[in-house]
């Protein structure tokens, strides 16, 4: 069963107009996010901010740039192929 998916010009899209008209101010639910009982969101946001500061400090620190683990350093030298003998 083929499905037709076409673009309808804005002025001909009556279904969208009817849906938009259903969203009135009296039907809107106003939410105060500061008073919602998020269980761990605020703690996670605080920890993410701390981690972000640590990452920025590590990137800007000259000592951190020279003290990288071997696994993160580039192993390939200029002109060296990835596979010398692929078979």
N, C-alpha and C positions, 0 to 999 in steps of 0.2 A: 504494500500500500504506500504510494508516494505521498510525501508530505510537502505541501507548498508553503514556502516561507518567503513572503514578499513584503516589501515596504509599502505602507499605506501613507499617503500624504496627510499631514497633520490636520488639515481642515476636514478630512473625510473619516477620521478615526473617532467615531461616535462613542465606542465603548470606553475609550480612554477619557473622553470628556465626562461621561456619566460617572466613572470611577472617581475622577478628580472632584466632581461636585459633591460626592458623598463625604469627603473630608472637610467637615465644617469645624469651626472653633468649639462648638458645644460637644462634639464627639472626641476632641483631642484630650489625651491624658497627659497632664503636666507632671513631670518627674523631677525631683530634687536629688541629684546624684550624690550630693554630700551626705544625705540622710539615709541612703540605701544601705542595707546591712551586707556589704561585700565582706566575705569571710577572710580572704587573704589578699585581695586586690591591692589594698593600700600598702601592705607589707611588701608585696612583690614590687610595687612601684618604687618604694624607698630603696630596696635592694638593687633594683635595676639602675637607679640613679647613682648609687655607690659604685657599682660595677663600671658604669660609664666613666665616672671620674678616674677610677683606677686604670682603665684602658687608655684614656687620654693622657694620663701621667706617664704610663709606660711607653706610649708612642713618642712622647716629646722628650723623654729622658735619654741622654746619650748612653748611659750605662745599660739601659734596657735594650737598646739597638744592638750593642755588641755582645750581649749576653743571651743570645737566643739558643734554644736547644738545637742539636744537630739535625733533628728531623724536619725543622722548618727552614733550614738553610738550603740554598739552591745547590744541587749536586752537579748539574750539568755545566760544563765549561763551553765557552764560545766555540762553535764549530763541531762540537761533539754530537753525534747522532743519538737518538733515543734507543734504537736497537742496532747493534752492530751486526748481529746475525739473527734475523727474525725467524729463520726456520731452524 
